[in-house]
Amino acid sequence: METARLLVCVICIASLIPTLRANVAETDEYWVTKANEARRRTLMAYHPDPYQIVDHFHERHYDNSTDIEETEENASEEEDDIEMISSATNSTRRSLRGRGKGKGRGKWSKLKGPCTASNPIDKCWRCQPDWARRRKKLVKCVRGFGYKTTGGKRGRIYVVTSNRDDDTVNPRPGTLRHAVIQNEPLWIIFKHDMSIRLCQELMINSHKTIDARGTNVHIAYGAGITMQYVHNIIIHGLHIHHIVQGRGGMIRNSNDHFGFRGVADGDGISIFGATNIWLDHISMSKCQDGLIDAIMGSTGITISNSHFTHHNDVMLLGAQNDNHADKKMQVTVAFNHFGKGLVQRMPRIRWGFVHVVNNDYTHWELYAIGGSQSPTILSHGNRFIAPPHLQHYRE
């Protein structure tokens, strides 16, 4: 009898292990279904010939065209979207700060003169005079393995007006948390500069774009961002720093589901079993765990034009030696600056296929790029400037 009870106990604990790894603190049929759907999307997002994507990336890099083909129908559709929220916008949307002519103040004052764009992603949108009025053209600019990502292109514009985050089950309309949990596609922008302190991890639903261009938006001194078993998400222009562990509790992740979450690790951005993700122009530093983790079969990812500083474990692509789902992982890491105070994992790769291209490495204390479990790592056109030997970075 005792043996039978012990066997039942072991089986129950074993059944909870995958759920606990997903930061779900209780058995939830909803998450089991989501995990199964995510595995199917991983197979769909996986490209059978990754070198074809690599070759296309290099072809576009040496092409000065914007790679934008837009019909009048598409143009008028987006103009209508912007007109719907024009009363909520402000003048900073019409130009990138410090990128135009004239005098400036503060930290942007040294950035004068005409707009410049140094790579094909930025050339696609950055110096277009009407970029703020036609924001959704951004989806045509993605390169690399995240090339299928369209985010909230097919949705309406949602304007975040408040930096509050005081209700994780029934978030207030106008907050970032309320925007990202909606089931419908949304293109999320910000009414003005703001700093958001997340009281719990921010669970992003599928088909979302978080577009902070034209504003100065910080996610800081609270929990980080989680994309778990979701797909088709763009995050652009956020400053993410001083992220700490989420304490766990009841958190809503969609219009029709909330549940109890365990303690979050303290990653800046956690990509967990997610596909078709594009992170662009993100500034990240000083998170309690990693800056970016992409694990558990996540694939179809591009990380570009971002700036990383002051951190130990920077970017982890594949977390477990025995997770063969990460063999399908395909990631492009391009045009990023790995700067001051970094130690290691730029990135650290298990399994998968990762194209590390045209990044600038100016500081590292242990190593820059590393891998295990037979990953394929293509390192192209990166610049490495070894810093003086110093004691390893500590908070």
Contacts in CASP RR format, 6 or more apart in sequence:
PFRMAT RR
TARGET T0000
AUTHOR 0000-0000-0000
METHOD contacts of the structure
MODEL  1
METARLLVCVICIASLIPTLRANVAETDEYWVTKANEARRRTLMAYHPDP
YQIVDHFHERHYDNSTDIEETEENASEEEDDIEMISSATNSTRRSLRGRG
KGKGRGKWSKLKGPCTASNPIDKCWRCQPDWARRRKKLVKCVRGFGYKTT
GGKRGRIYVVTSNRDDDTVNPRPGTLRHAVIQNEPLWIIFKHDMSIRLCQ
ELMINSHKTIDARGTNVHIAYGAGITMQYVHNIIIHGLHIHHIVQGRGGM
IRNSNDHFGFRGVADGDGISIFGATNIWLDHISMSKCQDGLIDAIMGSTG
ITISNSHFTHHNDVMLLGAQNDNHADKKMQVTVAFNHFGKGLVQRMPRIR
WGFVHVVNNDYTHWELYAIGGSQSPTILSHGNRFIAPPHLQHYRE
15 27 0 8 1.000
16 27 0 8 1.000
18 35 0 8 1.000
19 26 0 8 1.000
19 27 0 8 1.000
19 28 0 8 1.000
19 31 0 8 1.000
19 32 0 8 1.000
21 296 0 8 1.000
22 31 0 8 1.000
22 35 0 8 1.000
22 228 0 8 1.000
22 229 0 8 1.000
22 272 0 8 1.000
22 296 0 8 1.000
23 201 0 8 1.000
23 226 0 8 1.000
23 228 0 8 1.000
23 261 0 8 1.000
23 262 0 8 1.000
23 263 0 8 1.000
23 264 0 8 1.000
23 265 0 8 1.000
23 272 0 8 1.000
24 31 0 8 1.000
24 259 0 8 1.000
24 260 0 8 1.000
24 261 0 8 1.000
24 262 0 8 1.000
25 248 0 8 1.000
25 249 0 8 1.000
25 260 0 8 1.000
25 261 0 8 1.000
25 262 0 8 1.000
26 259 0 8 1.000
26 260 0 8 1.000
28 259 0 8 1.000
30 257 0 8 1.000
31 229 0 8 1.000
34 228 0 8 1.000
34 229 0 8 1.000
35 229 0 8 1.000
35 273 0 8 1.000
37 229 0 8 1.000
38 229 0 8 1.000
38 230 0 8 1.000
38 231 0 8 1.000
38 273 0 8 1.000
38 274 0 8 1.000
38 275 0 8 1.000
38 297 0 8 1.000
39 297 0 8 1.000
39 325 0 8 1.000
41 231 0 8 1.000
41 275 0 8 1.000
41 276 0 8 1.000
42 273 0 8 1.000
42 275 0 8 1.000
42 297 0 8 1.000
42 298 0 8 1.000
42 299 0 8 1.000
42 325 0 8 1.000
42 328 0 8 1.000
43 328 0 8 1.000
44 275 0 8 1.000
45 148 0 8 1.000
45 231 0 8 1.000
45 275 0 8 1.000
45 276 0 8 1.000
45 299 0 8 1.000
45 300 0 8 1.000
45 330 0 8 1.000
46 299 0 8 1.000
46 300 0 8 1.000
46 328 0 8 1.000
46 330 0 8 1.000
47 53 0 8 1.000
47 145 0 8 1.000
47 300 0 8 1.000
47 330 0 8 1.000
50 145 0 8 1.000
50 330 0 8 1.000
50 353 0 8 1.000
50 355 0 8 1.000
50 376 0 8 1.000
53 144 0 8 1.000
53 145 0 8 1.000
53 147 0 8 1.000
53 330 0 8 1.000
53 332 0 8 1.000
53 355 0 8 1.000
54 144 0 8 1.000
54 355 0 8 1.000
54 378 0 8 1.000
56 144 0 8 1.000
56 147 0 8 1.000
57 143 0 8 1.000
57 144 0 8 1.000
57 332 0 8 1.000
57 334 0 8 1.000
57 355 0 8 1.000
57 357 0 8 1.000
58 380 0 8 1.000
60 67 0 8 1.000
60 120 0 8 1.000
60 143 0 8 1.000
61 119 0 8 1.000
61 120 0 8 1.000
61 143 0 8 1.000
61 358 0 8 1.000
63 120 0 8 1.000
64 123 0 8 1.000
66 123 0 8 1.000
66 124 0 8 1.000
66 125 0 8 1.000
66 140 0 8 1.000
66 141 0 8 1.000
67 120 0 8 1.000
67 124 0 8 1.000
67 140 0 8 1.000
67 141 0 8 1.000
68 124 0 8 1.000
68 137 0 8 1.000
68 140 0 8 1.000
68 141 0 8 1.000
69 140 0 8 1.000
70 137 0 8 1.000
70 140 0 8 1.000
75 134 0 8 1.000
78 133 0 8 1.000
78 134 0 8 1.000
78 135 0 8 1.000
78 136 0 8 1.000
78 137 0 8 1.000
79 133 0 8 1.000
79 134 0 8 1.000
81 136 0 8 1.000
81 155 0 8 1.000
81 156 0 8 1.000
81 157 0 8 1.000
81 187 0 8 1.000
82 89 0 8 1.000
82 133 0 8 1.000
82 134 0 8 1.000
82 135 0 8 1.000
82 157 0 8 1.000
84 156 0 8 1.000
84 157 0 8 1.000
85 157 0 8 1.000
85 159 0 8 1.000
85 189 0 8 1.000
88 159 0 8 1.000
88 161 0 8 1.000
88 191 0 8 1.000
89 132 0 8 1.000
89 159 0 8 1.000
89 189 0 8 1.000
89 191 0 8 1.000
90 191 0 8 1.000
90 192 0 8 1.000
92 192 0 8 1.000
92 214 0 8 1.000
92 215 0 8 1.000
93 132 0 8 1.000
93 189 0 8 1.000
93 213 0 8 1.000
93 214 0 8 1.000
93 215 0 8 1.000
94 132 0 8 1.000
95 132 0 8 1.000
95 214 0 8 1.000
96 115 0 8 1.000
96 126 0 8 1.000
96 213 0 8 1.000
96 214 0 8 1.000
97 108 0 8 1.000
97 111 0 8 1.000
97 214 0 8 1.000
97 216 0 8 1.000
98 104 0 8 1.000
98 108 0 8 1.000
98 109 0 8 1.000
98 111 0 8 1.000
98 112 0 8 1.000
99 111 0 8 1.000
99 113 0 8 1.000
99 115 0 8 1.000
99 116 0 8 1.000
99 126 0 8 1.000
100 111 0 8 1.000
100 112 0 8 1.000
100 113 0 8 1.000
100 114 0 8 1.000
100 115 0 8 1.000
101 112 0 8 1.000
101 113 0 8 1.000
101 114 0 8 1.000
102 112 0 8 1.000
102 113 0 8 1.000
103 109 0 8 1.000
103 112 0 8 1.000
104 112 0 8 1.000
114 127 0 8 1.000
115 126 0 8 1.000
115 127 0 8 1.000
116 127 0 8 1.000
117 123 0 8 1.000
117 126 0 8 1.000
117 127 0 8 1.000
118 335 0 8 1.000
119 305 0 8 1.000
119 334 0 8 1.000
119 335 0 8 1.000
119 358 0 8 1.000
120 141 0 8 1.000
120 143 0 8 1.000
121 141 0 8 1.000
121 142 0 8 1.000
121 143 0 8 1.000
121 280 0 8 1.000
121 304 0 8 1.000
121 305 0 8 1.000
121 334 0 8 1.000
121 335 0 8 1.000
122 141 0 8 1.000
122 305 0 8 1.000
124 137 0 8 1.000
124 138 0 8 1.000
124 140 0 8 1.000
124 141 0 8 1.000
125 131 0 8 1.000
125 137 0 8 1.000
125 138 0 8 1.000
125 141 0 8 1.000
128 134 0 8 1.000
128 137 0 8 1.000
131 137 0 8 1.000
131 213 0 8 1.000
132 213 0 8 1.000
132 214 0 8 1.000
135 157 0 8 1.000
135 187 0 8 1.000
135 189 0 8 1.000
135 211 0 8 1.000
135 213 0 8 1.000
136 152 0 8 1.000
136 153 0 8 1.000
136 187 0 8 1.000
136 209 0 8 1.000
138 209 0 8 1.000
138 211 0 8 1.000
138 234 0 8 1.000
138 236 0 8 1.000
139 149 0 8 1.000
139 150 0 8 1.000
139 151 0 8 1.000
139 153 0 8 1.000
139 209 0 8 1.000
139 234 0 8 1.000
142 149 0 8 1.000
142 234 0 8 1.000
142 278 0 8 1.000
142 280 0 8 1.000
142 302 0 8 1.000
142 304 0 8 1.000
143 302 0 8 1.000
143 304 0 8 1.000
143 332 0 8 1.000
143 334 0 8 1.000
144 302 0 8 1.000
144 332 0 8 1.000
144 334 0 8 1.000
144 355 0 8 1.000
145 299 0 8 1.000
145 300 0 8 1.000
145 301 0 8 1.000
145 302 0 8 1.000
145 330 0 8 1.000
145 331 0 8 1.000
145 332 0 8 1.000
145 355 0 8 1.000
146 276 0 8 1.000
146 277 0 8 1.000
146 278 0 8 1.000
146 300 0 8 1.000
146 301 0 8 1.000
146 302 0 8 1.000
146 332 0 8 1.000
147 302 0 8 1.000
148 232 0 8 1.000
148 276 0 8 1.000
148 300 0 8 1.000
149 232 0 8 1.000
149 233 0 8 1.000
149 234 0 8 1.000
149 276 0 8 1.000
149 277 0 8 1.000
149 278 0 8 1.000
149 300 0 8 1.000
149 302 0 8 1.000
150 207 0 8 1.000
150 232 0 8 1.000
150 234 0 8 1.000
151 185 0 8 1.000
151 187 0 8 1.000
151 207 0 8 1.000
151 208 0 8 1.000
151 209 0 8 1.000
151 232 0 8 1.000
151 233 0 8 1.000
151 234 0 8 1.000
151 278 0 8 1.000
152 185 0 8 1.000
152 186 0 8 1.000
152 187 0 8 1.000
152 207 0 8 1.000
152 208 0 8 1.000
152 209 0 8 1.000
152 232 0 8 1.000
152 234 0 8 1.000
153 185 0 8 1.000
153 187 0 8 1.000
153 209 0 8 1.000
154 185 0 8 1.000
154 207 0 8 1.000
155 184 0 8 1.000
155 185 0 8 1.000
155 186 0 8 1.000
155 187 0 8 1.000
155 207 0 8 1.000
156 184 0 8 1.000
156 186 0 8 1.000
156 187 0 8 1.000
157 186 0 8 1.000
157 187 0 8 1.000
157 189 0 8 1.000
158 174 0 8 1.000
158 179 0 8 1.000
158 182 0 8 1.000
158 186 0 8 1.000
158 187 0 8 1.000
158 188 0 8 1.000
158 189 0 8 1.000
159 174 0 8 1.000
159 189 0 8 1.000
159 190 0 8 1.000
159 191 0 8 1.000
160 174 0 8 1.000
160 175 0 8 1.000
160 176 0 8 1.000
160 179 0 8 1.000
160 188 0 8 1.000
160 189 0 8 1.000
160 190 0 8 1.000
160 191 0 8 1.000
160 194 0 8 1.000
161 174 0 8 1.000
161 191 0 8 1.000
162 172 0 8 1.000
162 174 0 8 1.000
162 175 0 8 1.000
162 194 0 8 1.000
163 175 0 8 1.000
163 176 0 8 1.000
163 194 0 8 1.000
163 195 0 8 1.000
163 196 0 8 1.000
163 197 0 8 1.000
164 172 0 8 1.000
164 175 0 8 1.000
165 171 0 8 1.000
165 175 0 8 1.000
165 176 0 8 1.000
165 177 0 8 1.000
165 196 0 8 1.000
165 197 0 8 1.000
165 198 0 8 1.000
165 199 0 8 1.000
166 172 0 8 1.000
166 199 0 8 1.000
168 177 0 8 1.000
168 199 0 8 1.000
168 200 0 8 1.000
168 249 0 8 1.000
168 250 0 8 1.000
168 251 0 8 1.000
168 252 0 8 1.000
168 258 0 8 1.000
169 250 0 8 1.000
169 251 0 8 1.000
169 252 0 8 1.000
169 258 0 8 1.000
170 252 0 8 1.000
171 177 0 8 1.000
171 178 0 8 1.000
171 181 0 8 1.000
171 252 0 8 1.000
172 178 0 8 1.000
176 188 0 8 1.000
176 196 0 8 1.000
176 202 0 8 1.000
176 210 0 8 1.000
177 198 0 8 1.000
177 202 0 8 1.000
177 252 0 8 1.000
179 186 0 8 1.000
179 188 0 8 1.000
179 208 0 8 1.000
180 186 0 8 1.000
180 188 0 8 1.000
180 202 0 8 1.000
180 203 0 8 1.000
180 204 0 8 1.000
180 205 0 8 1.000
180 208 0 8 1.000
180 210 0 8 1.000
181 203 0 8 1.000
181 204 0 8 1.000
181 205 0 8 1.000
181 252 0 8 1.000
181 253 0 8 1.000
181 254 0 8 1.000
181 255 0 8 1.000
182 205 0 8 1.000
182 254 0 8 1.000
182 255 0 8 1.000
183 205 0 8 1.000
183 254 0 8 1.000
183 255 0 8 1.000
183 256 0 8 1.000
184 207 0 8 1.000
185 207 0 8 1.000
185 208 0 8 1.000
186 207 0 8 1.000
186 208 0 8 1.000
186 209 0 8 1.000
187 209 0 8 1.000
187 211 0 8 1.000
188 208 0 8 1.000
188 209 0 8 1.000
188 210 0 8 1.000
188 211 0 8 1.000
189 211 0 8 1.000
189 212 0 8 1.000
189 213 0 8 1.000
189 215 0 8 1.000
190 212 0 8 1.000
190 215 0 8 1.000
190 217 0 8 1.000
191 215 0 8 1.000
192 215 0 8 1.000
193 215 0 8 1.000
193 216 0 8 1.000
193 217 0 8 1.000
194 215 0 8 1.000
194 217 0 8 1.000
194 218 0 8 1.000
195 217 0 8 1.000
195 218 0 8 1.000
195 220 0 8 1.000
196 217 0 8 1.000
196 218 0 8 1.000
196 219 0 8 1.000
196 220 0 8 1.000
197 220 0 8 1.000
197 221 0 8 1.000
197 222 0 8 1.000
198 219 0 8 1.000
198 222 0 8 1.000
198 223 0 8 1.000
198 224 0 8 1.000
199 222 0 8 1.000
199 223 0 8 1.000
200 223 0 8 1.000
200 246 0 8 1.000
200 247 0 8 1.000
200 248 0 8 1.000
200 249 0 8 1.000
200 251 0 8 1.000
200 261 0 8 1.000
200 264 0 8 1.000
201 223 0 8 1.000
201 224 0 8 1.000
201 225 0 8 1.000
201 226 0 8 1.000
201 246 0 8 1.000
201 248 0 8 1.000
201 251 0 8 1.000
201 261 0 8 1.000
201 264 0 8 1.000
201 270 0 8 1.000
202 219 0 8 1.000
202 223 0 8 1.000
202 224 0 8 1.000
202 225 0 8 1.000
202 226 0 8 1.000
203 226 0 8 1.000
203 228 0 8 1.000
203 251 0 8 1.000
203 252 0 8 1.000
203 253 0 8 1.000
204 210 0 8 1.000
204 225 0 8 1.000
204 226 0 8 1.000
204 227 0 8 1.000
204 230 0 8 1.000
204 233 0 8 1.000
205 230 0 8 1.000
205 253 0 8 1.000
205 254 0 8 1.000
206 230 0 8 1.000
206 231 0 8 1.000
206 232 0 8 1.000
206 233 0 8 1.000
207 231 0 8 1.000
207 232 0 8 1.000
207 233 0 8 1.000
208 232 0 8 1.000
208 233 0 8 1.000
208 234 0 8 1.000
209 233 0 8 1.000
209 234 0 8 1.000
209 235 0 8 1.000
209 236 0 8 1.000
210 234 0 8 1.000
210 235 0 8 1.000
210 236 0 8 1.000
210 238 0 8 1.000
211 234 0 8 1.000
211 236 0 8 1.000
211 237 0 8 1.000
212 236 0 8 1.000
212 237 0 8 1.000
212 238 0 8 1.000
213 236 0 8 1.000
213 237 0 8 1.000
213 281 0 8 1.000
216 239 0 8 1.000
217 237 0 8 1.000
217 238 0 8 1.000
217 239 0 8 1.000
218 238 0 8 1.000
218 239 0 8 1.000
218 240 0 8 1.000
218 241 0 8 1.000
219 225 0 8 1.000
219 238 0 8 1.000
219 239 0 8 1.000
219 240 0 8 1.000
219 241 0 8 1.000
219 243 0 8 1.000
219 268 0 8 1.000
220 239 0 8 1.000
220 240 0 8 1.000
220 241 0 8 1.000
220 242 0 8 1.000
220 243 0 8 1.000
221 242 0 8 1.000
221 244 0 8 1.000
222 242 0 8 1.000
222 243 0 8 1.000
222 244 0 8 1.000
222 246 0 8 1.000
223 243 0 8 1.000
223 244 0 8 1.000
223 245 0 8 1.000
223 246 0 8 1.000
223 264 0 8 1.000
223 266 0 8 1.000
224 240 0 8 1.000
224 243 0 8 1.000
224 246 0 8 1.000
224 264 0 8 1.000
224 266 0 8 1.000
224 267 0 8 1.000
224 268 0 8 1.000
224 269 0 8 1.000
224 270 0 8 1.000
224 287 0 8 1.000
225 235 0 8 1.000
225 240 0 8 1.000
225 268 0 8 1.000
225 269 0 8 1.000
225 270 0 8 1.000
226 264 0 8 1.000
226 267 0 8 1.000
226 270 0 8 1.000
226 272 0 8 1.000
227 233 0 8 1.000
227 269 0 8 1.000
227 270 0 8 1.000
227 271 0 8 1.000
227 272 0 8 1.000
227 274 0 8 1.000
227 277 0 8 1.000
228 253 0 8 1.000
228 270 0 8 1.000
228 272 0 8 1.000
228 273 0 8 1.000
228 274 0 8 1.000
229 272 0 8 1.000
229 273 0 8 1.000
229 274 0 8 1.000
230 274 0 8 1.000
231 274 0 8 1.000
231 275 0 8 1.000
231 276 0 8 1.000
231 277 0 8 1.000
232 275 0 8 1.000
232 276 0 8 1.000
233 274 0 8 1.000
233 276 0 8 1.000
233 277 0 8 1.000
233 278 0 8 1.000
234 277 0 8 1.000
234 278 0 8 1.000
234 280 0 8 1.000
235 269 0 8 1.000
235 278 0 8 1.000
235 279 0 8 1.000
235 280 0 8 1.000
235 282 0 8 1.000
236 278 0 8 1.000
236 279 0 8 1.000
236 280 0 8 1.000
236 281 0 8 1.000
236 282 0 8 1.000
237 280 0 8 1.000
237 281 0 8 1.000
237 282 0 8 1.000
237 283 0 8 1.000
238 282 0 8 1.000
238 283 0 8 1.000
239 282 0 8 1.000
239 283 0 8 1.000
239 284 0 8 1.000
240 268 0 8 1.000
240 269 0 8 1.000
240 282 0 8 1.000
240 283 0 8 1.000
240 284 0 8 1.000
240 287 0 8 1.000
240 291 0 8 1.000
241 283 0 8 1.000
241 284 0 8 1.000
241 285 0 8 1.000
241 286 0 8 1.000
241 287 0 8 1.000
242 285 0 8 1.000
242 286 0 8 1.000
242 287 0 8 1.000
243 266 0 8 1.000
243 267 0 8 1.000
243 268 0 8 1.000
243 286 0 8 1.000
243 287 0 8 1.000
243 288 0 8 1.000
244 266 0 8 1.000
244 288 0 8 1.000
245 263 0 8 1.000
245 264 0 8 1.000
245 265 0 8 1.000
245 266 0 8 1.000
245 288 0 8 1.000
245 289 0 8 1.000
246 263 0 8 1.000
246 264 0 8 1.000
246 266 0 8 1.000
247 263 0 8 1.000
248 260 0 8 1.000
248 261 0 8 1.000
248 262 0 8 1.000
248 263 0 8 1.000
248 264 0 8 1.000
249 259 0 8 1.000
249 260 0 8 1.000
249 261 0 8 1.000
249 262 0 8 1.000
250 258 0 8 1.000
250 259 0 8 1.000
250 260 0 8 1.000
250 261 0 8 1.000
251 258 0 8 1.000
251 259 0 8 1.000
251 260 0 8 1.000
251 261 0 8 1.000
252 258 0 8 1.000
252 259 0 8 1.000
253 259 0 8 1.000
264 270 0 8 1.000
265 288 0 8 1.000
265 289 0 8 1.000
265 290 0 8 1.000
265 293 0 8 1.000
266 287 0 8 1.000
266 288 0 8 1.000
266 289 0 8 1.000
266 290 0 8 1.000
267 287 0 8 1.000
267 289 0 8 1.000
267 290 0 8 1.000
267 291 0 8 1.000
267 292 0 8 1.000
267 293 0 8 1.000
268 284 0 8 1.000
268 287 0 8 1.000
268 289 0 8 1.000
268 290 0 8 1.000
268 291 0 8 1.000
268 292 0 8 1.000
269 279 0 8 1.000
269 282 0 8 1.000
269 284 0 8 1.000
269 291 0 8 1.000
269 292 0 8 1.000
269 293 0 8 1.000
270 293 0 8 1.000
271 277 0 8 1.000
271 292 0 8 1.000
271 293 0 8 1.000
271 294 0 8 1.000
271 295 0 8 1.000
271 298 0 8 1.000
271 301 0 8 1.000
272 293 0 8 1.000
272 295 0 8 1.000
272 296 0 8 1.000
272 298 0 8 1.000
273 295 0 8 1.000
273 296 0 8 1.000
273 297 0 8 1.000
273 298 0 8 1.000
274 294 0 8 1.000
274 298 0 8 1.000
275 298 0 8 1.000
275 299 0 8 1.000
275 300 0 8 1.000
275 301 0 8 1.000
276 300 0 8 1.000
276 301 0 8 1.000
277 294 0 8 1.000
277 298 0 8 1.000
277 300 0 8 1.000
277 301 0 8 1.000
277 302 0 8 1.000
278 301 0 8 1.000
278 302 0 8 1.000
278 304 0 8 1.000
279 292 0 8 1.000
279 301 0 8 1.000
279 302 0 8 1.000
279 303 0 8 1.000
279 304 0 8 1.000
279 306 0 8 1.000
280 302 0 8 1.000
280 304 0 8 1.000
280 305 0 8 1.000
280 306 0 8 1.000
281 304 0 8 1.000
281 305 0 8 1.000
281 306 0 8 1.000
282 303 0 8 1.000
282 306 0 8 1.000
282 307 0 8 1.000
283 306 0 8 1.000
283 307 0 8 1.000
284 291 0 8 1.000
284 292 0 8 1.000
284 306 0 8 1.000
284 307 0 8 1.000
284 308 0 8 1.000
284 309 0 8 1.000
284 311 0 8 1.000
285 291 0 8 1.000
285 308 0 8 1.000
285 309 0 8 1.000
285 310 0 8 1.000
285 311 0 8 1.000
286 310 0 8 1.000
286 311 0 8 1.000
286 395 0 8 1.000
287 311 0 8 1.000
289 313 0 8 1.000
290 311 0 8 1.000
290 312 0 8 1.000
290 313 0 8 1.000
290 314 0 8 1.000
290 315 0 8 1.000
290 316 0 8 1.000
290 345 0 8 1.000
291 308 0 8 1.000
291 311 0 8 1.000
291 313 0 8 1.000
291 314 0 8 1.000
291 315 0 8 1.000
292 303 0 8 1.000
292 314 0 8 1.000
292 315 0 8 1.000
292 316 0 8 1.000
293 315 0 8 1.000
293 316 0 8 1.000
293 318 0 8 1.000
293 319 0 8 1.000
294 301 0 8 1.000
294 316 0 8 1.000
294 317 0 8 1.000
294 318 0 8 1.000
294 329 0 8 1.000
294 331 0 8 1.000
295 316 0 8 1.000
295 317 0 8 1.000
295 318 0 8 1.000
295 319 0 8 1.000
295 320 0 8 1.000
295 323 0 8 1.000
295 326 0 8 1.000
296 318 0 8 1.000
296 319 0 8 1.000
296 323 0 8 1.000
296 325 0 8 1.000
296 326 0 8 1.000
297 318 0 8 1.000
297 323 0 8 1.000
297 325 0 8 1.000
297 326 0 8 1.000
297 328 0 8 1.000
297 329 0 8 1.000
298 326 0 8 1.000
298 329 0 8 1.000
299 328 0 8 1.000
299 329 0 8 1.000
299 330 0 8 1.000
299 331 0 8 1.000
300 330 0 8 1.000
300 331 0 8 1.000
301 329 0 8 1.000
301 330 0 8 1.000
301 331 0 8 1.000
301 332 0 8 1.000
302 331 0 8 1.000
302 332 0 8 1.000
302 334 0 8 1.000
303 315 0 8 1.000
303 331 0 8 1.000
303 332 0 8 1.000
303 333 0 8 1.000
303 334 0 8 1.000
303 336 0 8 1.000
304 332 0 8 1.000
304 333 0 8 1.000
304 334 0 8 1.000
304 335 0 8 1.000
304 336 0 8 1.000
305 334 0 8 1.000
305 335 0 8 1.000
305 336 0 8 1.000
306 336 0 8 1.000
306 337 0 8 1.000
307 336 0 8 1.000
307 337 0 8 1.000
307 339 0 8 1.000
308 314 0 8 1.000
308 315 0 8 1.000
308 336 0 8 1.000
308 337 0 8 1.000
308 338 0 8 1.000
308 339 0 8 1.000
308 342 0 8 1.000
308 346 0 8 1.000
309 339 0 8 1.000
309 340 0 8 1.000
309 341 0 8 1.000
309 342 0 8 1.000
310 340 0 8 1.000
310 341 0 8 1.000
310 342 0 8 1.000
310 393 0 8 1.000
311 341 0 8 1.000
311 342 0 8 1.000
311 343 0 8 1.000
311 393 0 8 1.000
312 342 0 8 1.000
312 343 0 8 1.000
312 344 0 8 1.000
312 392 0 8 1.000
312 393 0 8 1.000
313 343 0 8 1.000
313 344 0 8 1.000
313 345 0 8 1.000
313 348 0 8 1.000
314 338 0 8 1.000
314 342 0 8 1.000
314 343 0 8 1.000
314 344 0 8 1.000
314 345 0 8 1.000
314 346 0 8 1.000
314 347 0 8 1.000
315 333 0 8 1.000
315 345 0 8 1.000
315 346 0 8 1.000
315 347 0 8 1.000
315 348 0 8 1.000
316 345 0 8 1.000
316 347 0 8 1.000
316 348 0 8 1.000
317 326 0 8 1.000
317 329 0 8 1.000
317 331 0 8 1.000
317 347 0 8 1.000
317 348 0 8 1.000
317 349 0 8 1.000
317 350 0 8 1.000
317 352 0 8 1.000
317 354 0 8 1.000
318 326 0 8 1.000
318 329 0 8 1.000
318 349 0 8 1.000
318 350 0 8 1.000
318 351 0 8 1.000
318 352 0 8 1.000
319 326 0 8 1.000
319 350 0 8 1.000
320 326 0 8 1.000
320 350 0 8 1.000
321 350 0 8 1.000
321 372 0 8 1.000
321 373 0 8 1.000
323 350 0 8 1.000
323 351 0 8 1.000
324 351 0 8 1.000
326 350 0 8 1.000
326 351 0 8 1.000
326 352 0 8 1.000
326 373 0 8 1.000
327 351 0 8 1.000
327 352 0 8 1.000
328 352 0 8 1.000
329 351 0 8 1.000
329 352 0 8 1.000
329 353 0 8 1.000
329 354 0 8 1.000
330 352 0 8 1.000
330 353 0 8 1.000
330 354 0 8 1.000
331 347 0 8 1.000
331 352 0 8 1.000
331 353 0 8 1.000
331 354 0 8 1.000
331 355 0 8 1.000
332 354 0 8 1.000
332 355 0 8 1.000
332 357 0 8 1.000
333 347 0 8 1.000
333 354 0 8 1.000
333 355 0 8 1.000
333 356 0 8 1.000
333 357 0 8 1.000
333 359 0 8 1.000
334 355 0 8 1.000
334 356 0 8 1.000
334 357 0 8 1.000
334 358 0 8 1.000
334 359 0 8 1.000
335 357 0 8 1.000
335 358 0 8 1.000
335 359 0 8 1.000
336 359 0 8 1.000
336 360 0 8 1.000
337 359 0 8 1.000
337 360 0 8 1.000
337 362 0 8 1.000
338 346 0 8 1.000
338 359 0 8 1.000
338 360 0 8 1.000
338 361 0 8 1.000
338 362 0 8 1.000
338 363 0 8 1.000
338 364 0 8 1.000
338 368 0 8 1.000
339 360 0 8 1.000
339 361 0 8 1.000
339 362 0 8 1.000
339 363 0 8 1.000
340 362 0 8 1.000
340 363 0 8 1.000
341 363 0 8 1.000
341 365 0 8 1.000
341 393 0 8 1.000
342 363 0 8 1.000
342 364 0 8 1.000
342 365 0 8 1.000
342 393 0 8 1.000
343 364 0 8 1.000
343 365 0 8 1.000
343 366 0 8 1.000
343 392 0 8 1.000
343 393 0 8 1.000
344 364 0 8 1.000
344 365 0 8 1.000
344 366 0 8 1.000
344 367 0 8 1.000
344 368 0 8 1.000
345 370 0 8 1.000
346 359 0 8 1.000
346 361 0 8 1.000
346 364 0 8 1.000
346 368 0 8 1.000
346 369 0 8 1.000
347 354 0 8 1.000
347 356 0 8 1.000
347 369 0 8 1.000
347 370 0 8 1.000
348 370 0 8 1.000
348 371 0 8 1.000
349 369 0 8 1.000
349 370 0 8 1.000
349 371 0 8 1.000
349 372 0 8 1.000
349 375 0 8 1.000
349 377 0 8 1.000
350 371 0 8 1.000
350 372 0 8 1.000
350 373 0 8 1.000
350 375 0 8 1.000
351 373 0 8 1.000
351 374 0 8 1.000
351 375 0 8 1.000
352 375 0 8 1.000
352 376 0 8 1.000
353 375 0 8 1.000
353 376 0 8 1.000
353 378 0 8 1.000
354 375 0 8 1.000
354 376 0 8 1.000
354 377 0 8 1.000
354 378 0 8 1.000
355 378 0 8 1.000
355 380 0 8 1.000
356 369 0 8 1.000
356 377 0 8 1.000
356 378 0 8 1.000
356 379 0 8 1.000
356 380 0 8 1.000
356 382 0 8 1.000
357 378 0 8 1.000
357 379 0 8 1.000
357 380 0 8 1.000
357 381 0 8 1.000
357 382 0 8 1.000
358 380 0 8 1.000
358 381 0 8 1.000
358 382 0 8 1.000
359 382 0 8 1.000
359 383 0 8 1.000
360 382 0 8 1.000
360 383 0 8 1.000
361 368 0 8 1.000
361 382 0 8 1.000
361 383 0 8 1.000
361 384 0 8 1.000
361 385 0 8 1.000
362 385 0 8 1.000
362 387 0 8 1.000
363 387 0 8 1.000
364 386 0 8 1.000
364 387 0 8 1.000
365 387 0 8 1.000
365 390 0 8 1.000
365 391 0 8 1.000
365 392 0 8 1.000
365 393 0 8 1.000
366 392 0 8 1.000
368 384 0 8 1.000
369 377 0 8 1.000
369 379 0 8 1.000
370 377 0 8 1.000
371 377 0 8 1.000
END
